[in-house]
Amino acid sequence: MRRPGQGTSIMSWIVAAIAIIVAIVLVVLVYSRVVGGLGAVGTAQVTAEVIPGGLQIVVTAVGGGVTVRGFVVLDPSGNVLFATGTTPGYTAPTSPPYTWSGLYINGQAASASTPFSLADGHSATIILTGSPGSDTPASVLVFYNNGKVAQATVSS
């Protein structure tokens, strides 16, 4: 004969086991969403070099997508030679020595304006034409995603 309450005890264990399994599945789902979301926001890698008649800046998205919001070209003293887009703390000069003459995303011509987006592994080549005179460009700051900044030293 069965004792009273014996079936209830087994049923409680089954309900508790199902609740634990559901909780584990939810934790795994939430974790994978968070980790996947972090991977979607990439890092901008920047190089810059003086070219005949101007400056070439290359921005590459690494580890996820990147949206370039603006960029600044500075001379060795930190004075702004060129600025466009969202550049917190930097203002474009009234008579910049450079003009933005070209934007190429993965080799395809695009509108020379910010913001622009890059998929993971894609590159943008920014061409500035002009001559800074005695104020040679020393560094480039690229403002991307929301509040991130990448810096590159200009090579000759």
C-alpha positions in Angstrom: 0.0 0.0 0.0 1.1 3.6 -0.6 1.5 5.9 2.2 -0.4 9.2 2.0 1.7 12.1 0.5 4.2 9.8 -1.2 3.1 10.8 -4.7 3.1 14.5 -3.8 6.8 14.4 -2.9 7.8 12.9 -6.3 5.6 15.4 -8.1 7.3 18.3 -6.2 10.8 17.1 -7.3 9.6 16.8 -10.9 8.3 20.4 -10.9 11.4 21.7 -9.3 13.6 19.9 -11.8 11.6 21.4 -14.7 11.9 24.9 -13.2 15.7 24.5 -12.9 16.0 23.3 -16.5 13.9 26.3 -17.7 16.1 28.7 -15.7 19.3 27.2 -17.1 17.9 27.6 -20.7 16.9 31.2 -20.1 20.4 32.0 -18.7 22.1 30.5 -21.7 19.8 32.4 -24.1 20.4 35.7 -22.3 24.1 35.1 -22.2 24.3 34.3 -25.9 22.3 37.4 -26.8 24.6 39.7 -24.7 27.8 38.2 -26.0 26.5 38.3 -29.6 25.5 41.9 -29.1 29.0 42.9 -27.9 30.5 41.3 -31.0 28.3 43.5 -33.2 30.1 46.7 -32.2 33.5 46.8 -33.7 36.7 48.8 -33.3 38.0 51.2 -35.9 41.7 50.8 -36.9 43.1 54.0 -38.5 46.1 54.7 -40.7 47.0 58.1 -42.2 49.7 59.1 -44.7 50.7 62.2 -46.6 50.2 61.6 -50.4 51.0 63.9 -53.3 48.6 66.8 -53.0 47.0 65.8 -49.8 46.3 63.2 -47.1 44.9 59.7 -47.2 43.1 58.2 -44.2 42.1 54.6 -44.0 39.5 53.4 -41.5 39.0 49.6 -41.1 36.2 48.0 -39.0 37.5 45.1 -36.9 35.4 42.8 -34.8 32.0 44.2 -35.9 30.4 47.1 -37.6 31.6 50.7 -37.2 29.8 53.9 -37.9 32.2 56.8 -38.4 30.6 60.0 -37.0 33.5 62.5 -37.8 37.2 63.0 -37.9 39.9 65.6 -37.2 43.3 66.3 -38.6 45.8 67.9 -36.1 49.1 69.6 -36.6 52.1 68.8 -34.2 50.9 71.5 -31.7 47.3 70.0 -31.6 45.8 72.7 -33.7 42.9 71.6 -35.9 43.8 71.6 -39.7 40.5 69.9 -40.7 37.4 68.7 -38.9 34.1 67.3 -40.2 31.1 65.6 -38.6 30.6 65.0 -34.9 34.0 65.9 -33.3 33.4 66.6 -29.6 35.8 69.3 -28.4 37.2 70.1 -31.9 36.0 72.9 -34.2 36.8 73.2 -37.9 39.0 76.1 -38.8 37.5 78.9 -40.8 39.9 78.4 -43.7 41.0 74.8 -43.6 44.0 73.8 -45.7 42.3 70.6 -46.8 39.1 69.8 -48.6 37.4 66.4 -48.4 37.6 65.3 -52.0 36.8 61.5 -51.9 35.4 58.7 -49.9 35.8 55.1 -51.0 34.2 52.2 -49.1 35.7 48.9 -50.1 37.0 50.6 -53.3 33.5 51.9 -54.3 33.0 55.7 -54.4 30.6 57.0 -51.8 29.3 60.4 -50.8 32.0 62.3 -48.9 30.1 63.0 -45.8 29.6 61.7 -42.3 28.2 59.5 -40.8 29.1 56.5 -42.8 29.0 52.8 -41.8 31.4 49.9 -42.4 30.7 46.3 -42.0 33.2 44.0 -40.2 36.4 43.8 -42.2 35.5 46.6 -44.6 37.6 49.7 -45.1 37.0 53.3 -46.0 39.6 55.4 -47.7 39.2 59.2 -47.1 41.1 61.5 -49.5 41.7 65.1 -48.4 43.3 67.4 -51.0 45.2 70.6 -50.3 48.4 71.7 -48.6 48.8 72.6 -45.0 51.7 74.9 -45.8 54.0 75.0 -42.8 51.5 73.2 -40.6 52.2 69.6 -41.4 49.6 67.1 -40.3 50.7 65.0 -37.3 47.7 63.0 -36.2 44.1 62.0 -37.1 41.3 61.3 -34.7 38.3 59.3 -35.9 35.1 59.5 -33.8 33.0 56.4 -34.3 30.0 54.5 -33.0 28.8 56.4 -30.0 31.7 58.1 -28.2 34.6 56.0 -29.2 37.8 57.6 -30.7 40.6 56.0 -32.7 43.9 57.9 -33.3 46.6 57.5 -35.9 49.9 59.2 -36.4 50.3 60.6 -39.9 53.2 59.0 -41.8 55.0 60.7 -44.7 
